[in-house]
């Protein structure tokens, strides 16, 4: 098992979605995943929640 850290900084939805998809894939493969939100990326979780984006 590896420990993997994703560091999100940009406010681009597509970049954020790629981080989430990679984190889900790696987590399901048994790795320990963490995501740090910094800068403009902190505004993205509410944006995705509003869109009801699974």
Phi, psi and omega in degrees: 000134176255155172255123186234134179245128172255135183241105183266129181233329186276160179263021181271125184300316183298319178297319180295318179296323177296320177299314181297317180295317178295320179297318178296316180298314181292323178296318179291340176274001174101007180269154177271123187241140172225147176235129176253129177260131181215152176064223184292341183293340181293344180274350189280322180305315178295327179297314180292325179294320178298322181282355185052043182276113183292000000 
